[in-house]
Amino acid sequence: MNNKRTIFMISGGMDTLLGGIALMIYFGWIPVDIGIEKRVIGLIGAFLFFSGLAIFTFFFLKNNQE
């Protein structure tokens, strides 16, 4: 596997995990008060989660044509 591809997959996975944690804070599954409005945490979490998932999936399913 290509090093560049591996780095993007790790980055996408970490974004997905961080976004998932932010969404769990937003929905109240993790009771944390950060001092930021809940909707801002929800927007950031959703963006990180879905963009990380898209990046990870793209590089996971990409063919080795190089």
Secondary structure by P-SEA (a helix, b strand, c coil): ccaaaaaaaaaaaaaaaaaaaaaaaaaccccccccccaaaaaaaaaaaaaaaaaaaaaaaaccccc
